[in-house]
Amino acid sequence: MKKLRISLAQINPVVGDLVGNVKKIISYIKKAKKIKSELIAFPELAITGYPPEDLLLNPQFIKDNIKALHKVKKASKGINVIVGFVDCKDALFNAAALISNGRIIDVYHKKHLPNYGVFDEHRYFKAGRRCPVYNLGDMTFGVNICEDIWYKTGPARIQALSGADIIININASPYHMGKASFRENMVSTRVSDNGVVIAYVNMVGGQDELVFDGGSFVIDGEGRAVVKARQFKEELIPFDLEIQNIRKSKNKKSRGIKPKIPKWKKAEKVKIPYSAVRGEKPGIKMKKAVRISEIEEVYNALLTGTRDYVLKNRFKGVVIGMSGGIDSALVTAIAVDALGKENVHGLWMPSPYSSDESCQDAGATAGNLGIELKTISIDNIFKTYLKTLITEFRGTKKGITEENLQARIRGNILMAFSNKFSWLVLATGNKSEMSVGYATLYGDMAGGFAVIKDVPKTMVYELCHWRNESAGRQIIPERVITKEPSAELKPGQKDSDTLPAYPILDPILKAYIEQDAGFKEIKKMGCKPECVQKVIKMVDYSEYKRRQSPPGIKITARAFGKDRRFPMTNRYKSY
Amino acid sequence: MKKLRISLAQINPVVGDLVGNVKKIISYIKKAKKIKSELIAFPELAITGYPPEDLLLNPQFIKDNIKALHKVKKASKGINVIVGFVDCKDALFNAAALISNGRIIDVYHKKHLPNYGVFDEHRYFKAGRRCPVYNLGDMTFGVNICEDIWYKTGPARIQALSGADIIININASPYHMGKASFRENMVSTRVSDNGVVIAYVNMVGGQDELVFDGGSFVIDGEGRAVVKARQFKEELIPFDLEIQNIRKSKNKKSRGIKPKIPKWKKAEKVKIPYSAVRGEKPGIKMKKAVRISEIEEVYNALLTGTRDYVLKNRFKGVVIGMSGGIDSALVTAIAVDALGKENVHGLWMPSPYSSDESCQDAGATAGNLGIELKTISIDNIFKTYLKTLITEFRGTKKGITEENLQARIRGNILMAFSNKFSWLVLATGNKSEMSVGYATLYGDMAGGFAVIKDVPKTMVYELCHWRNESAGRQIIPERVITKEPSAELKPGQKDSDTLPAYPILDPILKAYIEQDAGFKEIKKMGCKPECVQKVIKMVDYSEYKRRQSPPGIKITARAFGKDRRFPMTNRYKSY
């Protein structure tokens, strides 16, 4: 019985940082050699970072990415390496290089290119056609990339029929709620489809609106997850493959399935020189992280996305307008967890409509988190605006204009602190507000990064509860959680004056935005027709605001931004 | 010799306005019947408007679009109609219905789906496979859609070999500079490839960032444009097809070409009942619009895009911050031409750094255009901000923070007028500024629509010259054109303090942004390396600003927005 040691490198590359990414890849190769791995696998497009978007249209970028691959090749003496890069032949390919002992043995081209949701891969890549398998000592393996594994009749089928014992699937699979267990279940199905072991290596870290959650894993021939990496952390995940065990389980499995494929799809076999593989090694402990709860997962995604946007863009700190409300309290807590309290700066910007409670609540939140909270009253500035505009606005009714003025003064002050001290402004709007446009463009929507833009209000509450529980003390003060939400832009204002209660609003928004339900279907959920109509109208109408909103972290099945591409000029009415 | 009358309907649908679009389509069918056309052809996705984007993911929208098609069907007694809609079978198809005398005879599915630039068609549609031809009396014709005609071996080839006399190609082809003549030349090549007449019908009008310029045309068997519609105008374009003439010219042409296609691609023929076609009719005058100059074309595109964004979104008017500079002067002129002077409102918002010349120039521009110009000094507001922030900013140097404050006060005032009077704010930044980030987010970048966002500064000058010449008098005052550009946010400030001169900057930007040139290639154009490096750095760095900029009209080969999808977090350096 022969043991083969494979390491999955769950790394966090930076888009475009070819030099830095190669350095990181090489450092992981060294780690893998140290523990005597025969093979190390890196994520999809590990060399360029994912998604490189239109950088891919620049020929110099493509050339530089090939040069970067050759640096990895040189560092691959005495080991086999699978690494994602952009291959350039008659077209570009989302590719995996198989490097053995300093030589590129073969290049696999991704076959199934996702072009939905946040993905635009048909914009850049041509689909691959070959599905080879490789022999490494006693083991036969196939390599494929991300989306490839989602298809029942995809490359894994062909590779299994060509004798693969194990499929190594390299990924840059962005996070959304519940996706981790969905991936494991799907890969487990693919294992039983094909009677192979599948090792799934994912990227980790934040890139603009996306978070890659890692959580790499190995599913054995029985469909069990025998290795599980943690989510949201960089790590090297080694495991030992016992060849005879695979064979046995394959034979057992294959009794049940008789897959057919057309003859012309027969996979090629490529022989890897055995010289790269060395003798028997001592055993290692196989990692088996426990999956965290959905709400902890979301919190970690927000933390990772915030940390990486701030740090990868080299900001010195962040500044947050703290209103005493729950949204800014949650964003502050996430920022402190992501960046440390000394890098988070709070501004309390009261107007005549700000309540004493809000002042106390903002102060208590800052105090609990140990950050400084500056007070800048917007009173005089607001009065001066009103005075300046008095002639032009004479005879008009006070209303939304005057409310927005206050929000925009605060936006301007936050941006002044950003300009002065190089702090990134974190916007604090949640998905419910963003959906119905209950937010002021350039006002509370101002900021470089909108941390909870994709978090529905009802989940904001859950996250605060979770954060308090996990700390074992009140981080977010009780009253911040229990009081009625208000924008405090006029006397006695409440969110509920304008919007349905959040527990009613959020399911409508989910159905309409994430599930493509029309008016008729949502009505069937038991909602009042006039309420559904109002919500749909508000969502459609406020598309122009969202188009100018800061980027934020995707945590649901469909976020705003690249994930939902909606016309602003749009007269469709489903009601 | 049999004459057949065909009408091309160059119409301006509104995205999502199924009811309005059907109404328009039926009114054009009536017009075509009145002049005894046998066949009328509408643009690609005429029923839904183009591009419907993620509306297409809503099943109710798809159903409603099919219902709308059936309304068109019912209105098609006594005529043949080709109309673009979304077909729904096992997947969605970008489709053309062929309706004859109130019956749907066949549906063509677009074969080549563009997925580059502003296009995302693989996101929504499956590619078609059939390339049928139809017999209408003596005429055999094929229908295909937009991108299909750009491929030498596309459907037109198959349809021609199946005996088509004429190909009717329906389009929603967005404008960029020089595209109209490019299209004519390309279609002329396709005519000589295949020995057929090609009728090209395009959409017209603005939709968010896109303008469809119309300019429909017919290329005869000799490669001559025998019919040319105007650009940027809705119109019905009838022409008479003389069957024997086509046949003769086809025979002549076909001596030169012997195209080969694999047998399995053989097209089907569908017979249309002849009942829909009536007897001989009096001749019509074939339209042959003269193509306008490139700069007039750009001006008209900007006018059309502005008019349609404002009117399709039902705004009551627009408000523009007029600085006395050339950018706001040009935007105001375009707005007045698009919407009428009574719907355009100017604001002159002086600060202590505004010059007397600027005041006079803003006034003179407003006077020449006949619009009101209100004065709102930002002086007191600016002072109050500085006073409010004095403690926190003590000991820091005056600089970009104080400049941005002024720009953002103006942004806030413009938005207050927008909120109060339901005027859309037109932002006035040009492409050169937008590229290098020489603009204040939420300040001069504030607005609902950025008219000249894709117009390089050097072209802003050309457009002003053209507008003055075409008026035969000074619309944009001479001094506005000749004085040195300045943001006037600090004493003696000039754009040239920060940026290379625009005639040097603009070609670098064009190479980098529109032509995917890297540092090395741009250097070869004869630019100073340190200048190129500085410009590339500025462009890359300011991606975060552009991500929050208002939408604007695409007029170049590559605009910002959906046309150029760039990561914000990006460490790639090509220098």
Interface residues (C-beta under 8 A of the other chain):
Chain A: V14 V15 G16 D17 L18 G20 P51 P52 E53 D54 L55 L57 N58 P59 Q60 F61 D64 N115 Y116 D120 H122 R123 G206 Q207 D208 D308 Y309 K312 N313 K374 I376 S377 I378 N380 I381 T384 Y385 K387 T388 L389 E392 F393 T396 I400 T401 N404 L405 R408 I409 G411 N412 I413 M415 A416 F417 N419 K420 L441 Y442 A446 G448 D516 G518 F519 K520 E521 Y544 R547 Q548 S549 P550 P551 K562 R564 R565 F566 P567 M568 T569 N570 R571 Y572 K573 S574
Chain B: V14 V15 G16 D17 L18 G20 P51 P52 E53 D54 L55 L57 N58 P59 Q60 F61 D64 N115 Y116 D120 H122 R123 G206 Q207 D208 D308 Y309 K312 N313 K374 I376 S377 I378 N380 I381 T384 Y385 K387 T388 L389 E392 F393 T396 I400 T401 N404 L405 R408 I409 G411 N412 I413 M415 A416 F417 N419 K420 L441 Y442 A446 G448 D516 G518 F519 K520 E521 Y544 R547 Q548 S549 P550 P551 K562 R564 R565 F566 P567 M568 T569 N570 R571 Y572 K573 S574
